[in-house]
Each structure stands twice: as structure tokens, then as C-alpha cells.
Amino acid sequence: MTVLCLVEVVDGAIRDASKRALAFARALAESAGEDVTAAWFGSAGSVGLAELGAAGVRVGHAILLGDDVGYAPVAWARALADLADEESVSAVIAAATDRGNEVLAHLAAITDVPMAANCVSATWSGVGQVDLVRQRWAGSLLEEAGLDSPLPLLTVAADAVALPEAGLAGTAGVEPVVRTYEPVLAEGDLLVQATESVDRKSGVSLATARVVVGGGRGVGGPEGFAVLEELADLLGGALGVSRVVTSQGWRPHRQQVGQTGTKITPELYLACGISGAIQHMAGCQGAKTIVAINTDPDAPIIAKANYAVIGDLHQILPALIAALKAADHPG
């Protein structure tokens, strides 16, 4: 038996969320002396095999749907269902990204088995029985549960597994054997698919950015975000916003951090003019370091921040940007 992990690939690189999911899958497999295998949608050469080998993957499955097929959640789920049946898979793991949760939800419907989302840890307690801990209420509490299923389906919470600085833990240098898999799909499996993606201004994804510069009501209006964007670019990061910002129409919803937005896990979250409502904190609690800039010393986010700067962001950020530019170009 083997634990199968769905790997999401962007421009030939494994997403950080999938690296974490691989580490989670490996821990689950090792709790019962099983192996971990990986599956991705694309050619054998579309993913870094060294990274998979470092994660302990010895067999990888390159799933081919056709060059003209974009992201198709039902087709992805159908392919995983057939692959799991053919390969005697004991469990299927995916990152708790938009795609991971959607695909495994379809997979649960196809296979008629339960799915547990936002898991933090999992171990086998018996045949088809998993003891797990998962996040509930946007991560504000942890639930200990048991899952009894012939094929447990689990998605891994964004901040559940630490990502080592040097990459994935494991035995480096042993690339997995890659097998090509072409599923047989019904016409209905391809009714819904993404055929075009909107390009971001920056190539950095909010969900995987190592640095996030966040802005809230204190920014003052749409024009106030120019300085935040400049700072995010200088730091190689992404721009995030609070819910009130999107509600006012100042920034698009895809940039929202929080319970109803994106959960982030950066090394640094620089929160500017954000009060820190509980819904927002649910989305940024995975940040390693939070630095809050706010004129209100009693703002809720100040109590949660690792560092706080009490002052006007419109004065502090230009000074910070000037210092960063001077450091890059001394003299």
C-alpha cells in the first residue's frame, strides 16, 4: 500500500503548499511502514524530480489529460480515483489550497468516501482508520478526530508542516521512477475547466509569498496602496489587504487576507493600518513574524504582533523604502 499525494506545479516548480503536503503524506505513510508516491498533472519533465526524491518519493505519476485541457477539477478527481484504484492507494493527500480542496471534494463524491480538510497531523491507528488533528473555525481551534474510511482523503492546512530552509527533508539524490498515466474520461468530466489565468502584476503568489505587505482601512483609500506595492516589490513579496479594503472596492478580493480570503504563511507579515479583527488574524496567524504599523496602540493586532511601530504609515513607509533603496545602492 502507498499514500498518494497530489502535487501542484507552477512553471516547473512544486508549490510550497504541496511540499508541505508531501512531508505530511510521508509522515502518515511512515506511521504504518508504507511508501509515499506523488501524482501531478503534466508531463514527466514538468516537475523537479530531485525535489520529489528529497521528499522520499520513489514513484511518481505524470497524469496526461491532453495539451488543450486546462485545470478541470472533475477530470482531475476522476483520474486520481482511477489511479488510486489501480495502485492500491491507502490514502490521498493534497494541500488545502483552492485546487486541493476542490479536487478532493470531487474525489470524495466520486468514490463515496469522507474527506477531512485542513488537517494538521494524521497517523494510522488501524486498517482504514486514521487519527487526525485538524483546524476548525478558521484555525481558532483544533479538533481531534478519528476517520474510518477505505480511502481517507485529507487536505493539509497551510501552516501545518514547517518548510525546511534547505527544501524538503529526506534522502537527496535519488530521483523517483516516473510512470505516465492517461485516464479514460467521460465527456462530462471536462465540462468545467479553467482555460485562461489572469496574470498577476507580480509573479509572487499571496498564498506562498515569503513576505507579505498588508494594508487596511488606515491606508486611507485606493491611491494609498501605491507605496505598499512599491515596498512589496522591493522586498520580493506580495500585497495583501483586509476585508474592509475589498468591501470598499479599493482592492480586488483575490488580495484579501483572512477567514474569507487567503490564509498566508510568510516569514514576514508587515501589517499597515490594519486593526486586526479576528477574521483577519485567522488568515495571518501562520506568519512567522508579524510587524504592525498603526497609529492606535490599542489596536487588537498590536497584541498579536511580534513587533509594533506606533506611528503614521504614510511617514514610516516612505522612510523605509528610502532606507532599502540606499542599502541596495550605497553612496
C-alpha positions, 0 to 999 in steps of 0.5 A: 500500500502507498499514500498518494499525494497530489502535487501542484506545479507552477512553471516547473516548480512544486508549490510550497503548499504541496511540499508541505503536503508531501512531508505530511503524506510521508509522515502518515505513510511512515506511521504504518511502514508504507511508501509515499508516491506523488501524482501531478498533472503534466508531463514527466519533465514538468516537475523537479524530480530531485525535489520529489526524491528529497521528499522520499518519493520513489514513484511518481505519476505524470497524469496526461489529460491532453495539451488543450485541457486546462485545470478541470477539477472533475477530470482531475478527481476522476483520474486520481480515483482511477489511479488510486484504484489501480495502485492500491492507494491507502490514502490521498493527500493534497494541500488545502489550497483552492485546487486541493480542496476542490479536487478532493471534494470531487474525489470524495463524491466520486468514490463515496468516501469522507474527506477531512480538510485542513488537517494538521497531523494524521497517523494510522491507528488501524486498517482504514482508520486514521487519527487526525488533528485538524483546524476548525473555525478558521484555525481558532481551534483544533479538533481531534478526530478519528476517520474510518474510511477505505480511502481517507482523503485529507487536505493539509492546512497551510501552516501545518508542516514547517518548510525546511530552509534547505527544501524538503527533508529526506534522502537527496539524490535519488530521483523517483521512477516516473510512470505516465498515466492517461485516464479514460474520461467521460465527456462530462468530466471536462465540462468545467475547466479553467482555460485562461489565468489572469496574470498577476502584476507580480509573479509572487503568489499571496498564498506562498509569498515569503513576505507579505505587505498588508494594508487596511482601512488606515491606508486611507483609500485606493491611491494609498496602496501605491507605496505598499506595492512599491515596498512589496516589490522591493522586498520580493513579496506580495500585497495583501489587504483586509476585508474592509479594503475589498468591501470598499472596492479599493482592492480586488478580493483575490488580495484579501487576507483572512477567514474569507480570503487567503490564509498566508504563511510568510516569514514576514507579515508587515501589517499597515493600518490594519486593526486586526479583527479576528477574521483577519488574524485567522488568515495571518496567524501562520506568519512567522513574524508579524510587524504592525504599523498603526497609529492606535496602540490599542489596536487588537493586532498590536497584541498579536504582533511580534513587533509594533511601530506606533506611528503614521504609515504614510511617514514610516513607509516612505522612510523605509523604502528610502532606507532599502533603496540606499542599502541596495545602492550605497553612496 
